[in-house]
Amino acid sequence: MGKILDAVVLILYPVIVVVGMTYLGVRWTALIILVLLGRRIIGLVLSNKEGTRIILYQAIAMAAIVGIAAASKSPFALRIAPFMISLTFITVFASSMRGVPIIERFARLADPNLSEAEVRYCRKLTKAWMGVLVANSALVFSAAFVEDKILWTVLVGPVSYALLGAAFVVEYPYRKRRFQKFNLKNPVDRILKKLIVP
């Protein structure tokens, strides 16, 4: 349940900010978000899992920015917070290139026995996703300077998510076609197999 709440808060952050600033003001909106982030930080600290360390850093970075918003009543601080999250994702992807790329780690969860071609592809794909994340971060950063609340919400919400979604929608079928590996329990893979297998 906690993970679902965290995901909802992250995805709906722009809506929470706009609705909160409209009806409660900047400080109360920031304080509510801080409570939600505090719950997340405490949960991550108590879980003490290696895989949650990056998520913990993200939550702390966001809490710091939102805390500044609460102290200064700065709507800009609330608008810039998603950019900080974008930066942490870029950092995670970039730092993984020194060892096992993060895409390869995800791929090995589904298939521990990756071929050499798949390993090379994972490294290239990690770099490609870094480019996508940089483009998305530039969008989110630029949006922070937009004072129109509705336009900011659209840019940071639907437009940003659409950019990330489009990258996945383009890459996923290409990967399936290239390596011909399909999970027949997955309805999407079943459809793709019928469409792209020669």
Secondary structure as UniProt FT lines:
FT   HELIX           2..11
FT   HELIX           13..23
FT   HELIX           26..47
FT   HELIX           50..52
FT   HELIX           53..72
FT   HELIX           75..96
FT   TURN            97..98
FT   HELIX           102..110
FT   HELIX           116..143
FT   TURN            144..145
FT   HELIX           149..154
FT   HELIX           155..159
FT   HELIX           160..179
FT   TURN            184..185
FT   HELIX           187..196
//
